[in-house]
Amino acid sequence: MQKQSTFRKYAVLVSLGIMGGTIYTTSYLRFAFYTQLIDSLRMTNVQLGLVSTITNAISFIIAIPGSFLADKLEAKRVILFSCGSISLLALLFPLYVHGYPSYVFFQCANTLVMGAYWGCLMKYINNLGGEEEAGNSFGTYYLINGLSGALGNFIPLWAQAQFGDESGVNVAVVSMGIVTTVATVLVLIFLEDEKQLAARGIYLKGDEPIQIKHIVTVLKWPGTWMLILAYTSTIVLYENMSYMAPFLTNVVGIDENLSSTLAIVRQYCTLVLSPLGGYMCDKVLKATYKWYIMAFAIVAVLYVGLGLFFGPNSNPIIAGIYSVLPAGVSMALYGVTYSIIRECHIPAMVTGTASGLTAIGGAIQGMILPPIFGTCLDNYGDAVHGFAGYSYVFYIIAGVCVLGILNAMWVGSHHKKCLAGKRKMDLSGIEN
């Protein structure tokens, strides 16, 4: 295999990292601009939650066709199509998004154009420098991804504060479109297509896909359900910390731009704490399930504290700093989500199928929880009800943490039984 130059390899990784860190900014617009989005498009919290329900349902439906297309189509073209389409949708946002129906269309379009993106991105990075360099490639990619994700939100936030005035979130979304356009150009310049890679002996192969023949066997194994519950509980923490933004703005009284800044810190900057989770699992506790128990317990206490002790009379500075704490611990947990797979004792030959099935739990929670949270805020999130709706949201998240703890304890019991030889996955029906 003829390797490419070090410069070109890292130019590709930087280009993909910038794109990967910014391509989802408009899809997750509520993460940093929750309050501004609600106000400018005159939506209720329930309506915004239902957008998540709709887009998660679409993602669930197109998951398998998207994976098929990722295997069959030219990777560079798919990546360019997805990033270019996201950019175009964002740049045209002010022209066609003026209320709830058009915003639903915008987010549905975002979801559809990303159908085959993830599979193509993964197989490109995984084989960029050959299989022996995959770990280094992913490490570099995620480093750039995290940094660009934060920058890709701070730039729109600055632009919105400087030039937004009464334009709602238009300036922010257009700014996101400009950033992803730059990423698209970088990808166009530095990525090679599969024919060029093949000429140097590099052939793109995707991750192990879901195998239909494995599904029944995998679903019979308790460790699979433990993994599904582990992923679902951690993704709840990741996706729903965004509700702290309207709490800080509407209840505590923090300025919208400052609240958005804190939201970006919570959602992106705390990713630097992900290695802490790995250190706790491997060096301190010597088991991922033990870190799950500890981290979920800490996050649960912090969310309950947020609901009990903070309100309209709270010090904004203290409340803002406190809001980062559950996010930081959540990210240190979220970053090691799949390391628990070893304690679930799922054999390597069915890991792809088991991991793919975890998306079911993620999609289901994404369809159910946001509308529930929106109902809490619309019906009980005002001064008349003492802003109790926000406390309900935080208590529900704390409840999910309790479920995460119980699941981790189940994993611990399962792990010990497997080590003692009392439980083993039967692969006789699928082994060749």
C-alpha positions in Angstrom: 0.0 0.0 0.0 1.4 3.4 -1.0 0.8 5.8 1.9 -0.1 9.4 1.3 2.0 12.2 2.7 1.7 13.2 6.3 0.5 16.7 5.3 -2.3 15.3 3.1 -3.4 12.8 5.7 -3.7 15.4 8.4 -5.2 17.9 6.0 -7.9 15.4 5.3 -8.4 14.7 9.0 -8.6 18.4 9.9 -11.1 18.9 7.0 -13.3 16.0 8.1 -13.0 17.1 11.8 -14.1 20.7 11.0 -17.0 19.3 8.9 -18.0 16.7 11.5 -17.9 19.2 14.3 -20.1 21.7 12.5 -22.4 19.7 10.3 -24.9 19.0 13.1 -25.0 22.5 14.5 -28.3 23.4 12.7 -29.8 20.0 13.4 -29.1 20.6 17.1 -29.9 24.3 17.0 -31.9 24.1 20.3 -28.7 23.1 22.1 -27.3 26.6 22.0 -30.2 28.7 20.9 -33.2 27.2 22.7 -34.8 30.4 24.0 -34.1 32.4 20.9 -35.6 29.6 18.7 -38.8 29.5 20.8 -39.2 33.3 20.8 -38.3 34.0 17.1 -40.5 31.2 15.6 -43.3 31.6 18.2 -43.2 27.9 19.1 -44.3 26.2 22.3 -41.9 23.9 24.1 -44.1 20.9 23.1 -43.8 21.9 19.5 -40.0 22.1 19.7 -40.0 18.7 21.4 -42.2 17.2 18.7 -39.6 18.2 16.1 -37.2 15.9 17.9 -39.9 13.2 17.8 -40.4 13.6 14.0 -36.7 13.7 13.1 -35.8 10.7 15.3 -38.6 8.7 13.7 -37.2 9.6 10.2 -33.7 8.7 11.4 -35.0 5.3 12.6 -36.8 4.6 9.3 -33.8 5.5 7.0 -31.1 3.9 9.2 -30.9 0.6 7.3 -31.3 2.2 3.8 -28.7 4.8 4.7 -26.2 2.1 5.7 -26.9 0.3 2.5 -26.2 3.4 0.4 -23.1 4.2 2.4 -21.7 0.8 1.3 -22.7 1.2 -2.3 -22.0 4.9 -3.1 -18.8 6.8 -3.5 -17.8 8.1 0.0 -16.5 11.5 -1.0 -19.5 12.3 -3.0 -21.9 11.3 -0.2 -19.9 13.4 2.3 -19.9 16.4 -0.1 -23.6 16.0 -0.8 -24.5 15.9 2.9 -22.3 18.8 4.0 -23.2 20.9 0.9 -26.9 20.3 1.4 -26.7 21.2 5.1 -24.9 24.4 4.1 -27.4 25.3 1.5 -30.4 24.7 3.8 -28.8 26.9 6.4 -27.9 29.7 4.0 -31.5 29.8 2.7 -33.0 29.6 6.2 -34.2 33.2 6.4 -36.0 32.9 3.1 -38.3 30.0 3.9 -38.4 29.4 7.7 -40.9 31.7 9.3 -42.8 29.5 11.8 -43.3 26.1 13.1 -44.4 24.2 9.9 -41.4 25.5 7.9 -39.0 24.8 10.8 -40.3 21.2 10.8 -39.6 21.0 7.1 -36.1 22.4 7.7 -35.2 19.8 10.3 -36.7 17.0 8.3 -34.6 18.0 5.3 -31.5 18.1 7.5 -32.2 14.6 8.6 -32.8 13.2 5.1 -29.7 14.6 3.5 -27.6 13.0 6.3 -29.0 9.5 5.7 -25.8 7.9 4.3 -23.3 10.4 5.7 -22.2 8.7 9.0 -21.4 5.3 7.4 -19.3 7.0 4.7 -17.5 9.2 7.2 -16.6 6.2 9.4 -15.3 4.0 6.6 -13.2 6.9 5.2 -11.5 7.7 8.5 -11.1 4.1 9.5 -9.1 3.3 6.3 -7.5 6.7 5.8 -4.0 5.6 6.8 -4.6 1.9 6.6 -6.1 -0.2 9.4 -3.0 -0.1 11.5 -3.4 3.7 11.9 -7.2 3.7 12.5 -6.9 4.5 16.2 -4.6 7.5 15.6 -6.9 8.7 12.8 -10.0 8.6 15.0 -8.2 10.3 17.9 -7.1 13.2 15.7 -10.6 13.4 14.1 -12.4 13.7 17.4 -9.9 16.2 18.8 -10.6 18.5 15.8 -14.3 17.6 15.9 -14.7 18.8 19.5 -12.8 22.1 19.0 -14.6 22.9 15.7 -18.0 22.1 17.3 -17.4 24.7 20.0 -16.1 27.2 17.5 -18.9 26.5 15.1 -21.3 27.6 17.8 -19.4 30.5 19.3 -19.0 32.2 15.9 -22.8 32.2 15.2 -23.5 33.3 18.8 -21.1 36.2 18.3 -22.7 37.1 14.9 -26.2 36.9 16.4 -25.2 39.2 19.3 -23.6 41.7 16.9 -26.0 41.7 13.9 -29.1 39.7 15.0 -31.3 42.5 16.4 -34.9 41.5 15.6 -33.9 38.8 13.0 -34.5 35.9 15.4 -32.0 33.1 14.8 -31.5 34.0 11.1 -28.0 35.4 11.6 -26.9 32.5 13.7 -28.2 29.9 11.2 -26.7 31.7 8.2 -23.4 31.9 10.1 -23.5 28.2 10.6 -24.1 27.7 6.9 -21.0 29.8 6.1 -18.9 27.7 8.5 -20.1 24.4 7.0 -19.6 25.9 3.5 -15.9 26.4 4.4 -15.8 22.8 5.6 -17.3 21.6 2.4 -14.7 23.4 0.3 -11.9 21.9 2.5 -13.4 18.4 1.9 -13.6 19.1 -1.8 -10.0 20.1 -2.0 -8.3 17.5 0.2 -10.4 14.3 0.1 -9.6 11.8 -2.5 -12.3 9.7 -4.1 -12.3 5.9 -3.8 -10.6 5.4 -7.2 -7.7 7.6 -6.2 -7.4 5.7 -2.9 -7.6 2.3 -4.6 -4.7 3.3 -6.9 -2.6 3.6 -3.8 -3.9 0.3 -2.4 -6.4 1.8 0.1 -9.9 0.2 -0.1 -12.7 1.7 2.0 -14.5 -0.8 4.1 -17.3 0.0 6.4 -17.8 -1.0 10.1 -19.3 -4.4 10.7 -23.0 -3.9 9.8 -26.1 -5.3 11.5 -26.5 -9.0 10.4 -30.1 -10.1 10.2 -29.1 -13.7 11.0 -27.5 -12.5 14.3 -30.4 -10.4 15.6 -32.4 -13.2 17.3 -29.4 -14.7 19.0 -28.1 -11.3 20.1 -31.5 -10.2 21.5 -31.6 -13.4 23.6 -28.4 -12.4 25.4 -29.0 -10.2 28.5 -25.8 -8.3 27.8 -27.4 -6.8 24.7 -30.3 -5.3 26.7 -27.8 -4.0 29.2 -25.9 -2.2 26.4 -29.1 -0.8 24.9 -30.1 0.6 28.3 -26.6 1.9 28.9 -26.5 3.8 25.6 -30.1 5.1 26.1 -29.5 6.4 29.6 -26.2 8.2 28.6 -27.7 9.7 25.4 -30.6 11.1 27.5 -28.0 13.1 29.5 -26.2 14.3 26.4 -29.3 15.4 24.5 -31.3 17.0 27.2 -28.9 19.2 29.1 -30.1 21.8 26.6 -33.1 22.4 29.0 -30.8 24.2 31.4 -30.6 27.1 28.8 -34.2 28.2 29.1 -34.1 27.6 32.9 -31.2 30.0 33.3 -32.8 32.6 31.0 -36.5 32.4 32.1 -36.1 31.5 35.7 -32.7 32.8 37.0 -32.7 35.8 34.6 -29.4 35.3 32.8 -29.0 37.2 29.5 -29.8 35.1 26.5 -26.4 35.4 24.9 -24.6 34.5 28.2 -27.0 31.6 28.5 -26.1 30.4 25.0 -22.4 30.8 25.8 -22.9 28.5 28.8 -24.9 26.1 26.7 -22.0 25.8 24.3 -19.6 25.2 27.2 -21.9 22.5 28.5 -22.5 20.8 25.2 -19.1 21.0 23.5 -16.3 22.3 25.8 -16.9 19.7 28.5 -16.0 17.1 25.9 -12.4 17.6 27.0 -13.4 15.7 30.2 -14.2 12.5 28.2 -10.6 11.1 28.9 -11.4 11.5 32.7 -14.1 8.8 32.3 -11.6 6.5 30.6 -9.1 7.1 33.4 -11.8 6.4 36.1 -12.8 3.1 34.3 -9.4 1.8 33.6 -7.1 3.1 36.4 -9.2 4.0 39.4 -12.3 1.7 39.5 -11.0 -1.0 37.2 -14.5 -1.5 35.7 -16.8 0.6 33.5 -20.0 -0.4 35.3 -18.6 1.0 38.6 -17.9 4.4 36.9 -21.5 4.3 35.5 -22.8 3.9 39.1 -20.7 6.7 40.5 -21.2 9.1 37.6 -25.0 8.6 37.4 -25.3 9.0 41.1 -23.4 12.3 41.0 -25.4 13.6 38.0 -28.7 12.6 39.7 -27.8 14.5 42.8 -26.7 17.6 40.8 -30.0 17.7 38.8 -32.1 17.2 42.0 -30.1 20.1 43.5 -30.8 22.2 40.5 -34.5 21.7 40.9 -34.6 22.2 44.6 -32.2 25.0 45.3 -32.2 27.3 42.3 -34.9 29.7 41.3 -35.8 33.4 40.5 -33.8 34.6 43.5 -30.7 32.6 42.8 -27.3 34.3 42.1 -26.9 34.1 38.3 -23.2 33.6 38.4 -23.5 30.7 40.9 -26.4 29.2 38.9 -24.5 29.4 35.7 -21.4 27.8 37.1 -23.4 25.1 38.8 -25.2 24.2 35.5 -21.8 23.2 34.0 -21.2 20.6 36.7 -23.8 18.0 35.7 -22.8 18.5 32.1 -19.1 17.9 32.9 -19.8 14.6 34.7 -22.3 13.6 32.0 -19.6 14.1 29.3 -17.0 12.1 31.3 -19.6 9.3 31.3 -20.9 9.7 27.7 -17.4 9.4 26.3 -17.0 5.9 27.6 -20.5 4.6 26.8 -19.4 1.7 24.7 -16.5 0.6 26.9 -19.1 -1.2 29.0 -19.6 -3.6 26.0 -16.7 -5.7 27.4 -18.5 -6.2 30.7 -21.7 -7.2 28.8 -19.6 -10.0 27.3 -20.8 -9.6 23.7 -18.5 -11.6 21.4 -16.6 -9.7 18.7 -18.5 -11.4 15.8 -21.8 -9.9 16.9 -20.6 -6.6 18.3 -21.6 -4.7 15.1 -25.2 -6.1 15.4 -25.4 -5.4 19.1 -24.0 -1.9 18.8 -26.4 -1.2 15.9 -29.4 -2.2 18.0 -28.5 0.4 20.6 -29.7 3.0 18.2 -33.3 1.8 18.8 -33.1 3.0 22.4 -31.6 6.3 21.4 -34.3 6.9 18.8 -37.2 5.9 21.2 -36.0 8.3 23.9 -35.6 11.0 21.4 -39.2 10.5 20.2 -40.7 10.4 23.7 -38.9 12.6 26.2 -38.7 16.0 24.4 -42.5 16.3 24.1 -42.9 15.3 27.7 -40.4 17.9 28.8 -42.1 20.5 26.5 -45.5 19.7 28.2 -43.9 20.3 31.6 -42.5 23.7 30.6 -45.6 24.9 28.7 -48.0 23.9 31.5 -45.9 24.5 34.7 -42.9 26.5 33.6 -44.2 29.9 34.4 -44.2 32.2 37.4 -47.8 31.3 38.3 -46.7 27.7 38.9 -43.4 28.7 40.6 -41.5 27.5 37.5 -42.1 24.0 38.7 -42.0 22.6 35.1 -38.2 23.0 35.0 -37.9 21.1 38.3 -40.0 18.3 36.8 -37.7 18.1 33.8 -34.6 17.9 36.1 -36.3 15.3 38.3 -37.1 13.1 35.3 -33.5 13.3 34.1 -32.5 12.3 37.6 -34.9 9.4 37.4 -33.2 8.2 34.2 -29.9 8.4 36.2 -31.4 6.0 38.7 -32.4 3.6 35.9 -28.8 3.9 34.7 -27.5 3.0 38.1 -29.8 -0.1 38.3 -28.7 -1.2 34.8 -25.0 -0.8 35.8 -25.6 -3.0 38.9 -27.2 -5.5 36.5 -24.1 -5.4 34.3 -21.9 -5.9 37.4 -23.8 -9.0 38.4 -23.8 -10.3 34.8 -20.1 -9.6 34.5 -19.3 -11.7 37.6 -21.4 -14.6 36.4 -19.7 -14.6 33.0 -16.3 -14.5 34.6 -17.2 -17.4 36.8 -18.4 -19.4 33.8 -22.0 -19.5 34.9 -23.3 -17.6 31.9 -22.1 -17.7 28.2 -23.6 -16.6 25.0 -24.6 -19.5 22.7 -23.3 -18.8 19.2 -23.9 -22.3 17.9 -26.7 -21.1 15.7 -24.7 -18.5 13.8 -21.1 -19.8 13.7 -19.9 -21.1 10.4 
